[in-house]
Amino acid sequence: MFFAFQSSASSSSLIDQYRYLISYSILNKYKYLKKIMNKQQSTTNLSKSQELVLCDSFIEKLRTFIQWFCTYLWAIYFMLVIILVYLLRGPLKITQSFTTATMFFNTLTPKFYVALTGTSSLISGLILIFEWWYFKKYGTSFIEQVSINHLTPILNPSETSTEQDTNNLPVTECKVWKNPMSLFRGSEYQRLLTTNGKEPLTFHDMNLSAQEHQTFFSCEIDEGKQEYELMQRAWRERTPATRIQLAHEAIEKNAECTPALILLAEEEATTIIEVERLLRQALKCSENAYRKSQQLLEQGHNQEVVHKRNTNILIYVKRRLGMCARKLGKLREATKIFRDLVKEFPMMSVFNIHENLIEVLLMMQSYADVQAVLAKYDDISLPKSATICYTAALLKARAVASTFSPDIASKRGLSSAEMSAVEAIHRAVEFNPHVPKYLLEMKSLILPPEHILKRGDSEAIAYAFFHLPHWRRVDGALNLLHCTWEGTFRMIPYPLEKGHLFHPYPTCTEAADRELLPTFHDVSVFPKKELPFFILFTAGLCSSTAMLALLTHQYPEVAAYVAKLFLQWFSVPISYLTDKIEAILPSNLFQQLAKI
């Protein structure tokens, strides 16, 4: 069976390659014919507007040449200054000045060297203190900020436009999203607590869920109804036993209280089969309430509010039923439920039901259907997610991962398909850099929280917890990820200030993840606030000059001898270069230039 599946997979990949080559050759022929037709049309019908376009292109080329020339003009200027100083060494008396300076340094006392090293140590220490204060307050180096924001536009103006484009992108705040793949508390999260006594969910995470339940499962029309008031109390309670007791009291008041059935399915049921039974009972009640409110939809604002509440409950129950079917192995039933939800409620993209559909289709190995879903939701206007980006990378890596070898790729280079897969991996890693360590098992997984922060460690855990088997199933995908994912950070050296394909990383990611993830988990932080180079440089400079000042004060004669010896060594290559230049150039060159 395995060899048959492998042969069929290889034959299908060969067919895809042949199709790609045929379509690529046809496309090249079409482009070639189109170029010939455009040339003929341009030669026969050359109008004044086309002449203006040609003139504009010539002016643009001339402008780029001038910019390129100005970029390297400083090097030419530096060389001209050196030549001019050499030619004017006689009138300017440079040799005599150098001799006088050498005699001056030879006559210096050890006290001068003590004062010099002490002053330099004091200045570097002040710079170090200022850099450390600025880094602690703003998280970046002051000298690096000045070089990026002020010196880079002057030295390299071509990069300023791209930096402005990336900085003008809408920077999203640290908004917390409902995890579309969240587990059931009673049948799944509770197992960790009973096994090793570790609480998998934080109070902040559960509090967010309680607020969402109060918003989605109730409305202002429910005020005064005893069962809904009991459910309001149940969501605000911290202990599970009290919440379950209040849910049972709400069902006694009203047997068709769907929020109470949802709470019992989420927290009281200990197996997925019991969860499915309670959710099917809640589905009947929610469908009846949805039909009644839909019939009375045109009777005023109150009915619209009730219908919106019933719609939210129906979507929630159907989605959780689809997740139960997925956990019980009923993949076709789960696929049908998620497809129906996407078709019936296309405006409810905030629930991210398409991510559940993608995961089930990957489990069924229906990669063509996954590609169709990605083509619909991997859009610029829609918010990205780790599921979207990494699934797109997985599909592209699937075509080349089985034959990829880093040694062969380093010798012959990457093919177009391999380059496309590597670019997709870099795009996914830039969106969420925490995922590869979990997929490559460099970091241990925990149970995903009920809420995630996009581009954060919580989203990486939620993605890897369910999608790691899909990456393992594709032969060579994890190897390709291991060889290429770290190359992303060379494209984004300053991820807090500038991004490559996405907006820069928000600074509040670490704080939000620490509230969502349990305390026993080591939160992954990117980018880490490492000490900038200039702080390390000034620290080394301050410590070295302070040591020199101390040694000079203790051993002044030895320090003066070492300083004079260093100056002599430094003057040897300079005198050697001047002798060589004098031997090459004629002695009367300056006189000939003066005559010209």
PyMOL commands that set and color helices and strands:
alter all, ss='L'
color gray80, all
select helices_A, chain A and resi 2-44+48-71+73-87+94-106+110-138+142-155+158-167+185-196+203-216+220-222+226-236+240-253+258-268+272-295+297-299+301-327+331-344+349-351+353-363+367-377+386-398+401-403+406-412+416-431+435-439+457-473+477-490+509-516+533-554+556-584+589-595
alter helices_A, ss='H'
color red, helices_A
select strands_A, chain A and resi 176-178+451-453
alter strands_A, ss='S'
color yellow, strands_A
deselect
rebuild
show_as cartoon
